[in-house]
Amino acid sequence: MGFSTLIDILGSTLIGGMLLLILLRLNDASVENTYVYGGELMVQQNLVSVVELLEHDFRKIGYCKDWQQIPDPSKSIIAADSNSITFLTDENNDGVVDTMRYYTGPPSELLGTPNPRDRNLYRIVNGQSFHANLGVTELKMQFFNALGDSIFFPITVPSEIYSMQINITVENTSAYDRKFKLEGEDNYSTAFWRQIRLAARNLRNR
């Protein structure tokens, strides 16, 4: 075997190794992009689901098919703070007053997910609890009186509430683990939604 043949073999091996390495890197990047884009889509879908449910229920605060069951809608909000609200409504549009509460649980409830910030979103109707992990990391509410001024916490007179601002942040519950990511880098996809001055129609009937 001549010297030139040996050089050809070594050169071919080197080029083949480089092509294989490029192929593996491309495959890893493709898998990461697929996972990341899929996670972002899921985050957007979860956010839409949460927002639709909240808007549907919050706009019915103080509503009842039989209005005489809630003659004073200003008293339909029982309690409220920055991440919890309890109010009267008619969930099934059957003329029966229901008590509904929304709040978020602590992150420590969901130790089975990689995301350290996600938490359950609770929806309590007449004492019956419904909850789900949709990747909610923040549910923050701010309340305003009829003059548009902020009501500071703790709220001792819920009947002063006339409108509210709702902030919701949703992240995916797990993220693609980049092997060479920088320390402190966060790979969780995030979506944020804010409803400014949401006002239930019945809260205006004072």
C-alpha positions as CSV (number, residue, x, y, z in Angstrom):
1,M,0.0,0.0,0.0
2,G,1.5,3.3,-1.1
3,F,1.9,6.4,1.0
4,S,-0.6,8.3,-1.2
5,T,-3.2,5.6,-0.7
6,L,-2.8,5.8,3.1
7,I,-3.2,9.6,2.9
8,D,-6.4,9.1,0.8
9,I,-7.8,6.7,3.4
10,L,-7.0,9.0,6.3
11,G,-8.5,11.9,4.4
12,S,-11.7,10.0,3.6
13,T,-12.0,8.9,7.2
14,L,-11.6,12.5,8.4
15,I,-14.1,13.8,6.0
16,G,-16.6,11.0,6.7
17,G,-16.3,11.7,10.5
18,M,-16.9,15.4,10.0
19,L,-20.0,14.7,7.8
20,L,-21.3,12.2,10.5
21,L,-20.7,14.8,13.2
22,I,-22.6,17.4,11.2
23,L,-25.5,15.0,10.6
24,L,-25.7,14.2,14.3
25,R,-25.7,17.9,15.2
26,L,-28.4,18.6,12.6
27,N,-30.6,15.8,14.0
28,D,-30.2,17.1,17.5
29,A,-31.1,20.6,16.4
30,S,-34.2,19.2,14.6
31,V,-35.4,17.3,17.6
32,E,-34.9,20.4,19.8
33,N,-36.8,22.6,17.4
34,T,-39.7,20.2,17.2
35,Y,-39.9,19.9,20.9
36,V,-39.6,23.6,21.5
37,Y,-42.2,24.6,18.9
38,G,-44.5,21.8,20.2
39,G,-44.1,23.2,23.7
40,E,-44.9,26.7,22.5
41,L,-48.1,25.6,20.8
42,M,-49.2,23.7,23.9
43,V,-48.6,26.8,26.0
44,Q,-50.7,29.0,23.7
45,Q,-53.5,26.4,23.7
46,N,-53.5,26.1,27.5
47,L,-53.5,29.9,27.8
48,V,-56.5,30.2,25.5
49,S,-58.3,27.5,27.5
50,V,-57.7,29.3,30.8
51,V,-58.6,32.7,29.5
52,E,-61.9,31.5,27.9
53,L,-62.9,29.8,31.1
54,L,-62.0,32.8,33.3
55,E,-63.7,35.4,31.1
56,H,-66.9,33.3,30.8
57,D,-67.2,32.9,34.6
58,F,-66.0,36.3,35.6
59,R,-68.4,38.1,33.3
60,K,-71.2,36.3,35.0
61,I,-70.3,37.5,38.5
62,G,-73.6,38.6,40.1
63,Y,-75.7,37.1,37.4
64,C,-78.7,34.8,38.1
65,K,-81.5,33.8,35.7
66,D,-83.9,34.7,38.5
67,W,-82.6,38.2,39.4
68,Q,-84.5,38.2,42.6
69,Q,-82.0,35.6,44.0
70,I,-79.2,38.3,43.7
71,P,-81.2,41.5,44.2
72,D,-78.0,43.5,45.0
73,P,-75.2,42.5,42.6
74,S,-72.7,44.7,44.4
75,K,-72.7,42.1,47.1
76,S,-72.0,39.2,44.7
77,I,-68.2,39.3,45.4
78,I,-67.7,37.6,48.7
79,A,-63.9,37.8,49.0
80,A,-61.0,38.8,46.8
81,D,-57.3,39.1,47.0
82,S,-54.3,39.2,44.6
83,N,-54.7,35.5,43.4
84,S,-58.1,34.4,44.7
85,I,-61.7,35.5,44.3
86,T,-65.0,34.1,45.6
87,F,-68.3,35.3,44.1
88,L,-72.0,34.4,43.5
89,T,-73.2,33.4,40.1
90,D,-75.6,31.2,38.2
91,E,-73.3,28.7,36.6
92,N,-75.9,26.5,34.9
93,N,-78.3,29.4,34.1
94,D,-81.0,27.6,36.1
95,G,-82.0,30.3,38.5
96,V,-80.1,28.7,41.4
97,V,-77.3,30.8,43.0
98,D,-73.9,29.1,43.0
99,T,-70.8,30.1,45.0
100,M,-67.7,30.0,42.8
101,R,-64.0,30.4,43.8
102,Y,-60.9,30.7,41.8
103,Y,-57.4,30.5,43.1
104,T,-54.0,28.9,42.5
105,G,-52.2,26.4,44.6
106,P,-48.6,26.5,45.7
107,P,-45.8,25.3,43.3
108,S,-44.9,22.6,46.0
109,E,-48.1,20.7,44.9
110,L,-46.5,19.8,41.6
111,L,-43.2,18.2,42.4
112,G,-43.7,15.7,39.6
113,T,-43.1,18.3,36.9
114,P,-39.7,19.7,36.0
115,N,-41.0,23.3,36.0
116,P,-40.5,24.7,39.5
117,R,-43.1,27.4,39.0
118,D,-46.2,25.7,37.6
119,R,-49.2,25.3,39.9
120,N,-52.7,24.0,39.9
121,L,-55.6,26.3,38.9
122,Y,-58.5,25.6,41.2
123,R,-62.2,26.2,40.3
124,I,-64.5,25.5,43.3
125,V,-68.2,25.4,42.7
126,N,-70.5,25.0,45.7
127,G,-67.6,23.3,47.6
128,Q,-66.8,20.9,44.7
129,S,-63.3,21.3,43.6
130,F,-62.1,21.1,40.0
131,H,-58.4,21.7,39.3
132,A,-55.9,21.1,36.5
133,N,-52.3,21.8,35.8
134,L,-52.3,23.9,32.6
135,G,-48.9,25.4,33.3
136,V,-50.2,28.4,35.1
137,T,-47.4,30.1,36.9
138,E,-49.2,33.3,37.8
139,L,-52.7,34.4,38.4
140,K,-52.7,38.0,39.6
141,M,-55.7,40.2,40.1
142,Q,-56.1,43.9,40.8
143,F,-59.4,45.5,41.7
144,F,-60.9,49.0,41.1
145,N,-63.8,50.9,42.5
146,A,-66.5,52.7,40.5
147,L,-64.2,55.8,40.2
148,G,-61.5,53.7,38.6
149,D,-59.2,53.9,41.6
150,S,-57.2,50.9,42.8
151,I,-58.5,49.0,45.9
152,F,-55.6,48.1,48.1
153,F,-55.2,44.7,49.8
154,P,-56.5,43.4,52.1
155,I,-60.0,44.1,50.7
156,T,-62.3,44.5,53.6
157,V,-65.3,45.8,51.6
158,P,-65.7,43.6,48.5
159,S,-68.9,45.4,47.5
160,E,-66.6,48.3,46.4
161,I,-65.2,46.2,43.5
162,Y,-66.5,47.5,40.2
163,S,-63.9,46.2,37.7
164,M,-60.7,44.1,37.8
165,Q,-57.4,43.6,36.0
166,I,-56.3,40.0,35.5
167,N,-52.7,38.9,34.7
168,I,-52.1,35.3,33.7
169,T,-48.7,33.7,32.8
170,V,-48.6,30.1,31.4
171,E,-45.4,28.0,30.9
172,N,-44.9,24.5,29.6
173,T,-44.5,22.0,32.4
174,S,-41.3,20.6,31.0
175,A,-38.6,22.0,28.7
176,Y,-36.1,20.6,26.3
177,D,-32.9,20.0,28.2
178,R,-30.1,21.6,26.2
179,K,-26.9,19.7,27.0
180,F,-24.7,22.7,26.8
181,K,-27.0,25.4,28.0
182,L,-25.6,28.2,30.1
183,E,-26.1,28.2,33.8
184,G,-29.3,30.1,34.7
185,E,-30.7,29.8,31.2
186,D,-34.4,29.0,31.2
187,N,-35.9,26.9,28.4
188,Y,-39.5,27.1,29.4
189,S,-41.8,28.6,26.8
190,T,-44.0,31.4,28.3
191,A,-47.2,33.1,27.3
192,F,-48.7,36.1,29.0
193,W,-52.2,37.5,28.9
194,R,-53.7,40.6,30.5
195,Q,-57.3,41.7,30.7
196,I,-57.6,45.3,31.6
197,R,-60.6,46.5,33.5
198,L,-62.8,43.5,33.0
199,A,-66.2,44.4,34.4
200,A,-69.1,42.0,34.9
201,R,-72.3,43.6,33.5
202,N,-74.1,43.0,36.8
203,L,-71.5,44.7,38.9
204,R,-72.6,48.0,37.2
205,N,-76.2,47.5,38.5
206,R,-75.8,49.4,41.7
